[in-house]
Amino acid sequence: MTDDTTRSNPEDAGDGTPHVAQASSGESSTEIGDVVDVSDVSDVLDVVTKERDEFKDLALRLQADFDNFRKRVATQMIDDVDRATGKIVESILPVLDACEAAAAHGVQGIESVWSALLGSLQKQGLEALDLADKPFDPATAEAVVHETGDDDGSGPVVVEVLRTGYRWKGRVVRAAMVKVKG
């Protein structure tokens, strides 16, 4: 006696028509070699393709979000390092001022120390502001002395720099103190 659940060949039914093996619970299941409706396969394929596309879009969005996050963190880290080193440079500026004042008063031997310190800082991104004989810009200088002069309509001009101003990696860390005319 043969049970329907043990037949693996659809031809075993004896009538030449394929049959669906019955599970013990009475539900039908499809096996290899069984006839399946093409529209059902097409519907399943459409559902699986749609699901795959959704997962692919999700993966691409997550990858883009991660790339943006990585770039933002790298930029923020660079900004934090620049800000921290800028604070160190700001704390060294009084030493540069003392060296400049000593050199202006003729103290011997200070020029080499001053130029070495300034050279090292310049290699790292420090820039002394050269404002003499240029139009006054309040973003880079503080006008502490004002002389009246020719009013040619071009605005005030820096005639003397009283204290050197500095820029660190493009950002003014200390504005220059200047004397303006005009």
Protein Blocks (a to p, Z undefined) as FASTA:
>chain_A
ZZfklpmbfklnonopacddddfkopacddehiacdfklmmmmmmmmmmmmmmmmmmmmm
mmmmmmmmmmmmmmmmmmmmmmmmmmmmmmmmmmmmmmmmmmmnopghklmmmmmmmmmm
mmnopacddfehpacdfkloccfbdcddddehnopadfbdfbdcddeehiafbdcdddde
ZZ
